């Protein structure tokens, strides 16, 4: 099941406020649901619309945080000048960094280089703490695609990652949440202006989803709607001014955004 969040076509009977829906099997029809599926479950309202008649938004707005895993692909760890750590390296992006499909990534005036980092994103479905590895699937609502946008020069300058990764619009998510997706050997990729920059498979992650949820939840309580970005493969690099970046995962879809001119 693919859960979307969207704004309807202006002037229609669905109003103008963001609402949730389910993308049906024809991949065109959207069944509107009542309220937020993370809290209300899936309750179809009986109203329908189509993918062509809506503007997709980030499929989830994290209630408290986006947790990110660094250096989780060995080749990426090497290109960053290190090795895969013995345990996951985690950091936070604020929920105000979240953007949706088609949204413009804003280039901060204080940075000279903005990079793409395509990632598998886990959406948490229930309050949880100290989750055993074997029960990790019980707390997952579904998966989506994320782009851990990074001001690379600021990351190097600061020696820590909060500013470089925390700007508004620096966490595009989408296009939807797939509640039935099971990570395996699916391809994960990133193209910039149509040129492939990153390409790997999800089974190349050094720490898998179960291990990540176990580790993160041993540190902090996770809430419904929290998002965990699971790390990026090798091939990170700059997005050119006004460039278009597309993050894709086989079976999940594509997430496309454009970078603004430098602020």
PATOR-267255 format. One line per 5 residues: their letters; for each residue x, y, z of N, C-alpha, C. Coordinates in pm, whole numbers. Example, Ala and Ser with C-alpha at 12.3 -4.5 7.8 and 13.67 -1.06 7.14 Angstrom:
// PATOR-267255
AS) 1319,-569,780,1230,-450,780,1320,-330,780 ~ 1285,-225,708,1367,-106,714,1290,3,787;
END
This chain:
// PATOR-267255
XXXXX) 84,-119,0,0,0,0,88,125,0 ~ 54,220,-86,131,343,-96,49,459,-42 ~ 101,519,64,32,628,133,90,760,86 ~ 2,848,38,45,979,-9,-10,1090,79 ~ 58,1202,75,8,1326,134,12,1431,24;
XXXXX) -95,1505,8,-104,1591,-109,-200,1707,-84 ~ -192,1805,-172,-294,1911,-178,-373,1890,-306 ~ -506,1899,-297,-590,1877,-415,-581,1993,-514 ~ -633,1969,-630,-644,2072,-732,-730,2186,-678 ~ -686,2311,-690,-761,2425,-635,-904,2430,-690;
XXXXX) -996,2464,-600,-1134,2482,-641,-1217,2356,-644 ~ -1158,2243,-612,-1232,2118,-615,-1307,2091,-485 ~ -1380,1981,-483,-1463,1949,-367,-1381,1900,-248 ~ -1254,1869,-270,-1171,1821,-159,-1110,1934,-78 ~ -1131,2057,-119,-1078,2170,-44,-934,2199,-82;
XXXXX) -868,2277,3,-733,2322,-28,-627,2275,71 ~ -669,2210,180,-575,2170,284,-508,2037,249 ~ -387,2014,301,-320,1885,278,-403,1769,333 ~ -412,1663,258,-484,1544,301,-404,1421,260 ~ -444,1307,315,-377,1180,286,-464,1095,194;
XXXXX) -395,1006,123,-467,915,37,-387,789,11 ~ -450,693,-55,-386,568,-93,-381,561,-246 ~ -263,537,-300,-249,520,-444,-292,378,-479 ~ -394,368,-562,-448,237,-595,-359,164,-696 ~ -395,39,-726,-309,-48,-806,-288,2,-949;
XXXXX) -379,84,-998,-361,137,-1134,-257,247,-1139 ~ -205,287,-1020,-101,389,-1006,-146,525,-1059 ~ -276,546,-1067,-333,674,-1108,-437,726,-1010 ~ -522,634,-964,-633,671,-876,-587,682,-732 ~ -632,788,-665,-603,808,-523,-733,801,-444;
XXXXX) -740,712,-348,-853,705,-256,-821,789,-133 ~ -902,889,-107,-880,977,7,-909,901,136 ~ -828,925,239,-850,862,369,-879,969,474 ~ -944,927,581,-979,1020,689,-861,1038,783 ~ -818,1162,801,-713,1192,897,-578,1138,855;
XXXXX) -491,1127,954,-353,1082,933,-347,931,956 ~ -308,853,855,-306,707,871,-215,658,983 ~ -113,737,1019,-25,696,1128,-99,689,1260 ~ -205,766,1273,-277,772,1401,-420,718,1389 ~ -480,728,1271,-619,686,1254,-633,553,1185;
XXXXX) -522,495,1137,-533,377,1054,-582,416,915 ~ -605,316,831,-649,341,694,-802,336,690 ~ -864,453,681,-1009,463,673,-1044,543,548 ~ -1080,474,441,-1114,543,318,-1243,621,333 ~ -1242,744,282,-1359,832,295,-1463,808,187;
XXXXX) -1425,737,80,-1515,720,-34,-1489,819,-145 ~ -1412,924,-116,-1377,1022,-218,-1253,976,-294 ~ -1247,1011,-421,-1131,976,-501,-1083,1096,-581 ~ -957,1090,-622,-899,1187,-714,-793,1113,-794 ~ -715,1184,-871,-612,1118,-950,-476,1184,-925;
XXXXX) -372,1110,-957,-237,1158,-936,-211,1286,-1017 ~ -276,1298,-1132,-256,1416,-1216,-322,1540,-1160 ~ -415,1522,-1065,-492,1635,-1015,-449,1679,-875 ~ -333,1636,-832,-286,1673,-698,-141,1718,-704 ~ -99,1785,-599,42,1819,-580,93,1739,-462;
XXXXX) 188,1650,-488,240,1566,-381,323,1648,-282 ~ 307,1616,-156,384,1677,-48,472,1569,15 ~ 560,1609,105,633,1509,182,530,1415,245 ~ 545,1283,230,441,1191,276,428,1183,427 ~ 525,1238,498,519,1240,644,589,1366,694;
XXXXX) 534,1425,798,601,1534,868,643,1481,1004 ~ 772,1452,1022,817,1392,1149,773,1474,1269 ~ 715,1406,1367,665,1477,1486,778,1535,1569 ~ 893,1468,1567,1001,1518,1653,1136,1522,1584 ~ 1166,1429,1491,1306,1423,1445,1322,1337,1320;
XXXXX) 1432,1366,1251,1484,1279,1147,1620,1232,1196 ~ 1634,1101,1214,1759,1043,1259,1833,989,1136 ~ 1960,1020,1126,2038,980,1008,2155,891,1049 ~ 2187,797,962,2300,708,984,2411,746,886 ~ 2530,769,937,2642,808,852,2733,690,819;
XXXXX) 2796,697,701,2898,599,660,2850,455,670 ~ 2732,429,613,2674,295,624,2697,210,499 ~ 2765,264,400,2810,188,283,2961,199,281 ~ 3029,86,264,3175,87,278,3243,178,177 ~ 3196,180,52,3260,264,-49,3240,412,-19;
XXXXX) 3125,446,38,3103,586,77,3194,623,194 ~ 3211,531,288,3302,558,400,3443,586,348 ~ 3486,509,246,3619,529,189,3630,665,121 ~ 3525,705,47,3534,832,-24,3530,950,73 ~ 3483,924,195,3483,1029,297,3611,1025,381;
XXXXX) 3701,934,346,3829,929,414,3832,846,540 ~ 3750,742,544,3748,659,664,3695,520,633 ~ 3673,443,738,3618,309,726,3481,304,790 ~ 3407,199,759,3278,180,825,3300,166,975 ~ 3229,242,1056,3250,235,1201,3203,103,1260;
XXXXX) 3249,75,1382,3212,-50,1448,3066,-53,1488 ~ 3006,62,1508,2864,73,1536,2811,194,1461 ~ 2679,202,1437,2626,311,1356,2662,450,1413 ~ 2699,539,1323,2714,680,1358,2581,748,1328 ~ 2523,813,1427,2393,876,1405,2401,1026,1433;
XXXXX) 2317,1099,1363,2303,1243,1384,2159,1280,1350 ~ 2121,1403,1378,1983,1448,1360,1973,1558,1256 ~ 1863,1555,1183,1821,1668,1103,1690,1718,1165 ~ 1668,1850,1173,1543,1898,1230,1426,1867,1138 ~ 1306,1855,1196,1190,1826,1111,1158,1943,1018;
XXXXX) 1211,2062,1049,1191,2177,960,1273,2167,832 ~ 1363,2068,823,1441,2049,700,1365,1969,595 ~ 1249,1914,632,1174,1826,541,1111,1906,427 ~ 1124,1852,307,1059,1907,188,994,1791,113 ~ 915,1824,12,843,1721,-61,889,1707,-204;
XXXXX) 829,1614,-278,861,1596,-420,837,1725,-497 ~ 930,1761,-581,914,1881,-662,947,2011,-593 ~ 966,2008,-461,1003,2130,-390,1145,2172,-426 ~ 1171,2300,-421,1304,2352,-449,1390,2341,-324 ~ 1511,2288,-341,1610,2287,-234,1679,2423,-235;
XXXXX) 1674,2492,-124,1728,2627,-117,1878,2624,-86 ~ 1957,2685,-171,2102,2692,-155,2135,2805,-57 ~ 2189,2773,62,2219,2877,161,2330,2970,111 ~ 2318,3096,142,2417,3194,96,2555,3166,154 ~ 2561,3101,270,2689,3082,339,2767,2960,290;
XXXXX) 2709,2885,198,2774,2764,147,2809,2781,0 ~ 2920,2719,-40,2962,2720,-180,2942,2585,-248 ~ 2902,2482,-172,2882,2350,-231,2769,2278,-160 ~ 2669,2237,-237,2554,2162,-185,2552,2026,-253 ~ 2556,1919,-175,2566,1782,-226,2436,1704,-211;
XXXXX) 2421,1604,-297,2312,1508,-288,2358,1385,-211 ~ 2265,1320,-141,2289,1192,-75,2158,1113,-75 ~ 2142,1023,-170,2018,948,-178,2016,836,-74 ~ 1900,814,-10,1893,719,102,1756,653,112 ~ 1756,530,162,1633,465,203,1589,525,336;
XXXXX) 1460,561,346,1408,622,467,1304,531,533 ~ 1321,508,661,1226,430,741,1130,526,809 ~ 1001,498,801,901,577,874,852,494,992 ~ 869,547,1111,830,477,1234,680,488,1255 ~ 617,378,1298,472,374,1311,418,373,1451;
XXXXX) 505,360,1552,454,356,1690,562,402,1786 ~ 522,443,1905,619,481,2008,699,357,2046 ~ 830,372,2050,910,255,2083,1043,296,2145 ~ 1097,208,2225,1227,227,2291,1287,89,2313 ~ 1419,80,2293,1492,-45,2315,1428,-162,2238;
XXXXX) 1413,-143,2109,1348,-243,2025,1446,-357,1995 ~ 1411,-482,2027,1498,-594,1990,1507,-606,1838 ~ 1620,-652,1789,1639,-665,1644,1527,-747,1581 ~ 1489,-856,1647,1392,-947,1588,1250,-890,1586 ~ 1230,-775,1653,1096,-714,1655,1094,-579,1585;
XXXXX) 1201,-547,1514,1211,-416,1450,1098,-393,1350 ~ 1059,-496,1277,954,-480,1176,821,-435,1236 ~ 801,-462,1366,675,-428,1431,657,-278,1450 ~ 765,-202,1443,754,-58,1469,766,23,1340 ~ 776,-45,1226,790,24,1098,653,44,1034;
XXXXX) 621,167,1000,499,195,925,521,169,777 ~ 638,207,727,670,186,586,800,253,550 ~ 824,261,420,950,316,369,923,421,263 ~ 1013,518,253,1009,615,147,1153,646,105 ~ 1171,744,19,1304,783,-29,1340,917,33;
XXXXX) 1467,932,72,1514,1057,128,1639,1106,57 ~ 1661,1235,65,1783,1298,14,1844,1377,128 ~ 1954,1327,182,2022,1393,293,2111,1505,237 ~ 2049,1612,193,2121,1723,130,2220,1781,231 ~ 2341,1812,182,2450,1851,271,2529,1967,213;
XXXXX) 2551,2069,293,2644,2176,257,2784,2126,291 ~ 2851,2067,192,2972,1991,218,3084,2076,277 ~ 3098,2199,228,3205,2284,279,3182,2320,425 ~ 3057,2339,464,3027,2370,604,3048,2248,693 ~ 3020,2130,639,3046,2008,715,3194,1996,748;
XXXXX) 3278,2023,649,3423,2016,671,3470,2125,765 ~ 3413,2243,751,3456,2357,831,3415,2342,977 ~ 3294,2292,1001,3242,2288,1138,3299,2173,1219 ~ 3334,2063,1152,3380,1947,1227,3267,1866,1288 ~ 3146,1912,1273,3025,1837,1309,2917,1877,1207;
XXXXX) 2803,1809,1210,2721,1808,1090,2588,1883,1102 ~ 2559,1941,1215,2426,1998,1236,2394,2109,1138 ~ 2482,2207,1125,2452,2318,1036,2450,2270,890 ~ 2547,2189,852,2561,2148,712,2441,2070,662 ~ 2372,2001,751,2262,1914,710,2127,1960,761;
XXXXX) 2123,2074,832,2000,2112,899,1921,2225,837 ~ 1966,2278,724,1895,2390,662,1754,2350,620 ~ 1664,2446,618,1530,2423,563,1544,2369,420 ~ 1460,2272,386,1453,2204,255,1565,2102,234 ~ 1651,2078,334,1764,1986,316,1729,1840,344;
XXXXX) 1599,1809,354,1559,1669,371,1435,1638,287 ~ 1448,1640,154,1334,1597,71,1297,1452,100 ~ 1166,1425,106,1114,1290,128,1002,1265,28 ~ 990,1139,-17,878,1107,-105,915,995,-202 ~ 828,969,-299,703,1040,-324,586,994,-237;
XXXXX) 600,877,-175,496,820,-89,562,727,10 ~ 481,674,102,526,571,196,471,438,149 ~ 557,341,128,515,207,88,516,118,212 ~ 398,71,252,386,-8,375,418,-154,355 ~ 438,-197,229,465,-338,202,606,-362,149;
XXXXX) 682,-258,131,818,-269,80,906,-344,179 ~ 988,-436,128,1083,-510,211,1223,-487,153 ~ 1311,-420,225,1446,-394,172,1521,-524,146 ~ 1587,-529,30,1667,-645,-6,1780,-602,-96 ~ 1778,-651,-219,1884,-616,-313,1838,-512,-416;
XXXXX) 1736,-433,-380,1686,-330,-472,1795,-226,-502 ~ 1791,-174,-622,1889,-72,-662,1853,63,-602 ~ 1953,133,-553,1938,270,-505,2030,357,-591 ~ 1979,470,-638,2057,551,-731,2025,699,-717 ~ 2111,779,-777,2089,923,-782,2140,974,-916;
XXXXX) 2058,1055,-982,2101,1120,-1105,2093,1271,-1087 ~ 2188,1340,-1144,2192,1486,-1142,2193,1535,-1285 ~ 2092,1612,-1321,2076,1658,-1460,2084,1542,-1558 ~ 2024,1428,-1517,2016,1311,-1604,2138,1220,-1603 ~ 2243,1257,-1531,2364,1177,-1526,2371,1099,-1395;
XXXXX) 2392,967,-1404,2397,884,-1284,2521,917,-1202 ~ 2499,948,-1074,2608,982,-984,2626,877,-873 ~ 2517,817,-829,2523,714,-726,2446,592,-774 ~ 2501,473,-746,2433,350,-784,2486,235,-698 ~ 2396,170,-628,2433,59,-541,2308,-26,-519;
XXXXX) 2316,-122,-428,2198,-199,-387,2184,-190,-236 ~ 2061,-202,-189,2035,-183,-47,2104,-288,39 ~ 2130,-405,-15,2197,-508,66,2346,-479,86 ~ 2394,-369,31,2531,-326,56,2543,-240,182 ~ 2430,-210,245,2437,-139,373,2510,-226,475;
XXXXX) 2601,-167,549,2677,-242,649,2591,-274,771 ~ 2506,-182,810,2411,-204,919,2272,-207,856 ~ 2202,-320,872,2070,-334,813,1963,-263,893 ~ 1842,-266,841,1731,-194,904,1708,-240,1047 ~ 1707,-371,1071,1682,-421,1207,1787,-370,1305;
XXXXX) 1914,-374,1263,2022,-328,1349,2011,-178,1374 ~ 1976,-102,1272,1964,43,1287,1854,79,1386 ~ 1737,17,1371,1627,48,1463,1663,8,1605 ~ 1724,-108,1620,1768,-151,1754,1864,-50,1815 ~ 1961,-7,1736,2063,85,1788,2004,222,1821;
XXXXX) 1931,279,1725,1875,413,1748,1779,414,1866 ~ 1694,312,1875,1596,309,1984,1660,279,2119 ~ 1783,231,2120,1854,215,2247,1905,350,2299 ~ 1910,447,2208,1958,581,2245,1842,674,2277 ~ 1737,669,2195,1628,766,2208,1494,700,2178;
XXXXX) 1390,751,2239,1255,705,2209,1216,752,2070 ~ 1159,663,1992,1110,696,1860,958,712,1865 ~ 909,811,1791,767,844,1791,706,816,1655 ~ 574,795,1650,510,776,1520,539,894,1427 ~ 581,864,1306,615,969,1210,760,1008,1209;
XXXXX) 837,965,1309,982,988,1302,1038,914,1180 ~ 1143,970,1125,1206,914,1005,1351,881,1036 ~ 1396,766,987,1537,729,996,1593,716,855 ~ 1694,795,823,1766,782,696,1881,685,718 ~ 1893,586,629,1979,470,657,2119,479,596;
XXXXX) 2156,593,541,2290,608,487,2289,613,335 ~ 2396,668,280,2405,687,134,2521,609,76 ~ 2505,559,-47,2616,489,-113,2719,587,-169 ~ 2826,531,-223,2932,613,-281,2880,692,-401 ~ 2952,799,-432,2915,881,-548,2858,1015,-513;
XXXXX) 2864,1053,-385,2813,1185,-347,2889,1293,-425 ~ 2822,1405,-441,2886,1514,-514,2795,1633,-522 ~ 2844,1743,-579,2766,1866,-581,2653,1864,-682 ~ 2547,1935,-648,2438,1963,-740,2467,2101,-799 ~ 2470,2116,-928,2499,2246,-986,2385,2345,-962;
XXXXX) 2417,2472,-970,2316,2576,-952,2198,2551,-1046 ~ 2079,2549,-987,1953,2524,-1058,1948,2384,-1119 ~ 2033,2294,-1068,2035,2157,-1118,1920,2074,-1065 ~ 1887,1966,-1136,1780,1875,-1097,1840,1745,-1047 ~ 1794,1700,-930,1845,1578,-869,1729,1481,-848;
XXXXX) 1749,1356,-890,1647,1252,-874,1705,1136,-796 ~ 1646,1107,-683,1682,992,-600,1580,881,-628 ~ 1628,759,-649,1539,649,-686,1578,521,-613 ~ 1475,442,-581,1495,308,-527,1396,217,-597 ~ 1446,109,-654,1360,15,-726,1247,-33,-637;
XXXXX) 1125,-21,-686,1009,-63,-609,950,46,-522 ~ 1023,154,-502,971,265,-421,938,387,-505 ~ 1002,404,-618,973,519,-702,1089,615,-712 ~ 1056,740,-745,1156,843,-764,1116,970,-689 ~ 1219,1040,-642,1202,1167,-571,1287,1270,-643;
XXXXX) 1222,1369,-703,1294,1469,-783,1278,1607,-724 ~ 1390,1679,-716,1391,1816,-667,1490,1897,-750 ~ 1475,2028,-743,1566,2118,-812,1635,2207,-707 ~ 1763,2232,-727,1836,2323,-640,1817,2465,-691 ~ 1801,2558,-598,1785,2698,-637,1919,2757,-681;
XXX) 1915,2879,-727,2038,2955,-743,2096,2980,-605 ~ 2224,3002,-598,2288,3028,-469,2230,3155,-407 ~ 2196,3146,-278,2132,3256,-209,2223,3375,-188;
END
